[in-house]
């Protein structure tokens, strides 16, 4: 094939990659998007955020039906048709992937399916089904993402030992399932399988699950999980695994003792690793850190002036919306604008039951950095809306600067926390004070009111709770 030339080549069509390609095209650039998978959308769309949220929603209906009895509404025991559940989930992915492909076509973004390999700082070789295609480019945006980590000790080549990718296929409902890792992936997928009927044991090496969140916010999630799961083991370490018939024998250490147990399936959810190998990056000026992530500055520039990196491959928080923001910054910098990632507020959401979301400073971060703060909390047990659908296990929490009253961070735990956190992100981006939020009229009865009342509580006059009045400055 003859070489083709373009202004920008984007390698990887996940939420960062296709966002970068589309934005660059919208700004009038000639763009080629290279993706090795059949369907666009990357990990997030195909085997991450979207399928996991679909399964969480579907299986939550089982839990919701059970929880209706005390309201005088009783359902018969639900039956689960896994083939139809998988087909429904797949239909969502097909629709979204097709939509991304259509948007690329409408923007005249050329999509080349194949594996990209850098020959040098301005040439990408793509291995396609039709042979090799060489692309000469002015700038490249690297958006090749990450994959689930699977330590060698656990990689037995046995399909009963899964990463999140395989777990999302829901091939069966195992009677017993061990989840190694109590981060958001382990806890979310544990929620799915527990609702389907699996006996879940979570093993976490640290002294708490969901380590990034403040412990008081994680507490309601853990309390609900302890009821849904068989067990959560903290400060526990998994040693060896071995195949025993149709089960996996697992050796682990916890509570000062060693045990051997058999499980039908094991989910390894101990983090993610970058897809930086076999890209030809050694033929460019791109530098990697000791974990294999591409080193970038706050303008998404690598050590090679022709190559930018965004999303998971660039390290930091491995979240789709962070990749999307970085995509915008990279394209704007290529376009000659002075964009930067500095001081960007990136929210985190854990879609467990209840959901957990936060943005800005956590208490742990504020203490570590020596930043002064005051805490205001509003319990959802005082929310009429939360009471109306039996979800009073939530809480809204603010960290506020005691001198300026500016909001430094917000954490929310409760039903729909992921939808509520955006107001807090906007408040932080706008430099809002607690008073700004307290004076903003929120509709009643809604969970959004808990933001307003949390801010009011800081001043000692929240309507639906008694709050200690602040001392005058």
QUIURBEL-V197872 format. One record per residue. N is the residue number from 1. RES is the residue in one small letter. PHI is phi in whole degrees, -180 to 180 (999 if undefined). PSI is psi as a letter, one per 30 degrees, with the letter a starting at -180 (none if undefined). D_LAST is the distance of its C-alpha to the last C-alpha in Angstrom with 1 decimal. Layout:
n: [N N]
res: [RES RES]
phi: [PHI PHI]
psi: [PSI PSI]
d_last: [D_LAST D_LAST]
//
This chain:
n: [1 2 3 4 5 6 7 8 9 10 11 12 13 14 15 16 17 18 19 20 21 22 23 24 25 26 27 28 29 30 31 32 33 34 35 36 37 38 39 40 41 42 43 44 45 46 47 48 49 50 51 52 53 54 55 56 57 58 59 60 61 62 63 64 65 66 67 68 69 70 71 72 73 74 75 76 77 78 79 80 81 82 83 84 85 86 87 88 89 90 91 92 93 94 95 96 97 98 99 100 101 102 103 104 105 106 107 108 109 110 111 112 113 114 115 116 117 118 119 120 121 122 123 124 125 126 127 128 129 130 131 132 133 134 135 136 137 138 139 140 141 142 143 144 145 146 147 148 149 150 151 152 153 154 155 156 157 158 159 160 161 162 163 164 165 166 167 168 169 170 171 172 173 174 175 176 177 178 179 180 181 182 183 184 185 186 187 188 189 190 191 192 193 194 195 196 197 198 199 200 201 202 203 204 205 206 207 208 209 210 211 212 213 214 215 216 217 218 219 220 221 222 223 224 225 226 227 228 229 230 231 232 233 234 235 236 237 238 239 240 241 242 243 244 245 246 247 248 249 250 251 252 253 254 255 256 257 258 259 260 261 262 263 264 265 266 267 268 269 270 271 272 273 274 275 276 277 278 279 280 281 282 283 284 285 286 287 288 289 290 291 292 293 294 295 296 297 298 299 300 301 302 303 304 305 306 307 308 309 310 311 312 313 314 315 316 317 318 319 320 321 322 323 324 325 326 327 328 329 330 331 332 333 334 335 336 337 338 339 340 341 342 343 344 345 346 347 348 349 350 351 352 353 354 355 356 357 358 359 360 361 362 363 364 365 366 367 368 369 370 371 372 373 374 375 376 377 378 379 380 381 382 383 384 385 386 387 388 389 390 391 392 393 394 395 396 397 398 399 400 401 402 403 404 405 406 407 408 409 410 411 412 413 414 415 416 417 418 419 420 421 422 423 424 425 426 427 428 429 430 431 432 433 434 435 436 437 438 439 440 441 442 443 444 445 446 447 448 449 450 451 452 453 454 455 456 457 458 459 460 461 462 463 464 465 466 467 468 469 470 471 472 473]
res: [x x x x x x x x x x x x x x x x x x x x x x x x x x x x x x x x x x x x x x x x x x x x x x x x x x x x x x x x x x x x x x x x x x x x x x x x x x x x x x x x x x x x x x x x x x x x x x x x x x x x x x x x x x x x x x x x x x x x x x x x x x x x x x x x x x x x x x x x x x x x x x x x x x x x x x x x x x x x x x x x x x x x x x x x x x x x x x x x x x x x x x x x x x x x x x x x x x x x x x x x x x x x x x x x x x x x x x x x x x x x x x x x x x x x x x x x x x x x x x x x x x x x x x x x x x x x x x x x x x x x x x x x x x x x x x x x x x x x x x x x x x x x x x x x x x x x x x x x x x x x x x x x x x x x x x x x x x x x x x x x x x x x x x x x x x x x x x x x x x x x x x x x x x x x x x x x x x x x x x x x x x x x x x x x x x x x x x x x x x x x x x x x x x x x x x x x x x x x x x x x x x x x x x x x x x x x x x x x x x x x x x x x x x x x x x x x x x x x x x x x x x x x x x x x x x x x x x x x x x x x x x x x x x x x x x x x x]
phi: [999 -69 -63 -116 -115 -154 -75 -131 -112 -111 -103 110 -113 -82 -62 -81 -62 -71 -64 -66 -61 -68 -66 -62 -64 -62 -89 93 -84 -85 -129 -119 -111 -109 -142 -83 -84 -61 -107 -72 118 66 -59 -54 -76 -92 -147 -150 -54 -71 -63 -67 -70 -63 -69 -62 -64 -61 -75 -64 -63 -64 -64 -62 -63 -64 -78 -86 -55 -71 -90 88 -119 -119 -109 -72 -60 -71 -110 -115 -99 -61 -62 -72 -63 -64 -64 -64 -59 -64 -63 -67 -67 -62 -63 -67 -61 -64 -64 -64 -61 -65 -65 -63 -62 -65 -96 62 -84 -77 -104 -117 -91 161 -96 -87 -144 -79 -79 -162 -73 -137 -134 -115 -97 -116 -85 -111 -64 -92 122 -84 -123 -101 -119 -93 -130 -85 -135 -122 -116 -89 -141 -89 74 -141 -139 -63 -76 -135 -54 -56 -61 -100 -87 -92 73 -101 -63 -76 -99 -115 -103 -59 -58 -73 -62 -73 -78 47 -68 -155 -109 -66 -66 -127 -145 -100 -114 -95 118 -105 -82 -67 -67 -62 -72 -66 -71 -62 -61 -63 -69 -64 -64 -77 119 -77 -85 -104 -119 -104 -117 -128 -72 -80 -91 -157 -85 50 -57 -72 -92 -63 -56 -68 -80 -75 -55 -63 -66 -64 -60 -70 -64 -64 -76 -82 -94 -71 -164 -121 -108 -99 49 -118 -127 -93 -95 -95 -129 -148 -82 -130 61 -98 -130 -114 -89 -121 -99 -146 -123 -160 53 71 -133 -102 -132 -120 -136 -107 -132 -73 -145 -127 -106 -96 -130 -111 115 -133 -123 -74 -90 -97 -82 56 -113 77 -63 -68 -91 -123 -91 -65 -111 -111 -85 -69 -101 94 -81 -75 -78 -133 -96 -72 -107 67 -85 -89 -72 -100 -61 -92 -124 -113 -138 -140 75 -57 -63 -90 74 76 -76 -90 -131 -60 -72 -69 -62 -62 -65 -64 -59 -62 -64 -58 -65 -65 -66 -59 -82 90 -92 -100 -77 -152 -85 -56 63 -78 -90 -113 -76 -119 -133 -111 -92 -80 -127 -75 -74 -136 -143 -154 -153 71 -75 -96 -62 -60 -67 -63 -65 -62 -94 67 -92 -72 -155 -121 -109 -124 -129 -129 -78 -71 -64 -100 -98 -61 -66 -64 -64 -67 -130 58 -126 -90 -84 -96 -158 -114 -135 -125 -104 -128 -70 -67 -86 -101 67 -69 -76 -100 -167 -138 -129 -133 -122 149 -60 76 -57 -63 -80 -83 -67 -61 -62 -67 -61 -62 -59 -68 -64 -88 68 -69 -95 -61 -67 -56 -74 -62 -87 -87 -71 -107 -68 -118 -93 -139 -73 -62 -59 -65 -66 -62 -70 -65 -66 -63 -61 -60 -94 84 -140 -74 -62 -99 -152 -92 -122 -69 -72 -75 -72 -66 -65]
psi: [k k k l k l e k k k j k h a f e e f e e e e e e e f g g l k k k k k k f l e k l f a e e e e h c e e e e e e e e e e f f e e e e e e g f e f g g j k l l k k k k j e e e e e e e e e e e e e e e e e e e e e e e e f g h j k k k k l k k k j e a f g k k k k j l f f a k k k k k l e k k j j h f a l l k k j k e f f i f g k f f j l a e e e e f f h e l j k e k k k j j k h a e e e e e e e e e e e e f g k j k k k k k f l g l l h f f l k e f e f e e e e e e e e e e l e k j j l h k k k c l k l k j b g l k k k k l k l h g l k l k l k k e l k j j i g a l k k h f l h f g f f g a g k k l a f f g k k k l a f g g k a f j f f k l k l a e f g a b k i k e f e e e e e e e e e e e e e g g l h l l f k g k j j l k k j h a j l l k k l l a k l e e e e e e g h k k l l k k k j k f f g k e e e e f h h i g g l k k k k k k j f e f g k k f l k k k k l k g e e f f f e e e e e e e e f h l l e e e e e f k k k k k k l f f f f e e f e e e e e g g h k e g l k k k k k k k none]
d_last: [72.6 71.9 68.5 66.0 63.3 59.9 56.7 54.5 55.5 53.0 54.0 52.8 52.3 49.3 46.1 45.3 48.8 49.9 46.6 47.2 50.8 50.1 47.4 49.6 52.5 50.3 49.7 53.4 54.0 57.2 56.0 57.8 56.2 57.7 57.4 59.6 59.1 61.1 58.1 55.2 51.6 51.3 50.0 47.3 49.8 52.8 51.7 47.9 45.2 47.5 50.2 47.7 45.6 48.9 50.0 46.7 47.0 50.6 50.3 47.3 49.7 51.6 48.5 47.5 51.0 50.8 47.5 49.0 51.3 48.9 48.5 52.3 53.1 55.3 56.7 59.6 58.9 58.3 60.7 59.7 62.0 60.7 63.0 61.6 58.0 58.7 60.4 57.6 55.0 57.5 57.9 54.2 54.4 57.6 56.1 53.0 55.1 57.6 54.8 53.5 57.1 57.7 54.5 55.8 59.2 57.8 55.8 58.9 57.3 60.2 59.8 61.9 62.3 62.7 61.2 59.9 60.7 59.7 62.9 60.8 57.7 59.3 61.7 61.0 64.0 63.7 66.1 67.1 69.8 71.9 71.5 69.4 67.4 66.1 63.1 62.4 58.8 56.6 53.4 52.9 49.9 50.1 48.9 51.0 48.4 48.6 50.6 50.0 50.4 53.4 53.8 57.5 57.7 57.1 59.2 62.5 63.7 63.5 62.2 60.8 58.1 55.9 52.9 50.8 53.4 56.2 54.0 53.3 57.0 57.1 60.7 60.8 58.7 59.0 59.2 57.1 54.7 52.7 49.6 48.8 45.1 42.2 40.4 40.0 43.7 45.0 42.8 43.7 47.4 47.4 46.0 48.9 51.7 50.4 50.6 54.1 55.1 54.8 53.8 50.9 50.0 47.0 46.9 43.8 43.7 40.0 38.2 36.9 38.0 36.1 34.6 32.4 30.3 27.6 29.7 27.9 28.8 32.3 33.0 34.2 36.5 37.9 38.5 40.4 42.3 43.4 45.1 46.7 47.7 50.1 47.8 44.9 45.5 42.7 43.4 46.8 49.1 52.2 55.1 58.4 59.6 63.2 65.3 67.1 69.3 67.1 63.9 61.6 61.5 58.1 57.4 53.9 52.0 49.2 48.4 50.5 53.7 55.7 57.0 59.4 59.0 60.8 59.0 60.6 58.1 55.3 52.5 51.1 47.5 46.3 44.9 46.5 48.4 48.8 52.1 52.5 56.0 59.3 57.7 59.4 56.0 57.9 59.8 56.6 53.8 51.4 49.8 48.7 46.3 47.5 47.1 49.1 46.3 46.7 44.4 42.5 39.9 37.0 39.7 41.9 44.5 46.6 48.4 51.2 50.5 52.6 50.9 47.5 46.2 44.0 43.1 44.0 46.3 43.4 41.5 37.8 37.0 40.4 39.5 41.5 38.6 37.6 41.2 41.2 38.2 39.9 43.1 41.5 40.1 43.5 45.5 43.2 43.4 47.2 47.2 45.6 42.0 39.0 37.6 35.7 34.4 31.3 28.0 30.0 28.5 31.3 31.0 33.0 34.8 36.9 39.4 40.0 40.0 37.1 35.9 33.0 31.1 28.1 26.8 24.4 22.9 24.0 22.3 25.2 24.8 21.1 21.9 25.0 23.3 20.3 17.8 14.4 14.0 13.2 16.2 16.9 20.5 22.9 26.3 29.3 30.9 28.8 30.2 33.2 34.5 34.4 36.2 38.8 40.1 39.4 36.9 34.0 33.8 31.1 27.3 24.8 22.0 19.2 17.4 14.1 12.2 8.7 7.8 10.1 10.8 14.4 17.0 18.5 21.2 22.8 25.5 27.8 30.7 33.1 36.1 35.8 32.7 34.4 34.6 30.9 29.3 30.3 27.5 25.0 26.9 26.8 23.0 22.6 25.3 23.7 20.3 19.0 15.5 15.2 15.0 18.3 20.0 18.8 20.1 23.4 26.1 27.9 31.5 32.2 33.6 32.7 31.1 29.0 27.0 25.6 23.5 22.1 21.6 20.0 17.3 17.1 16.8 13.6 12.1 14.3 17.1 19.8 23.1 25.3 23.2 21.1 17.7 15.1 12.1 8.7 6.4 3.8 0.0]
//
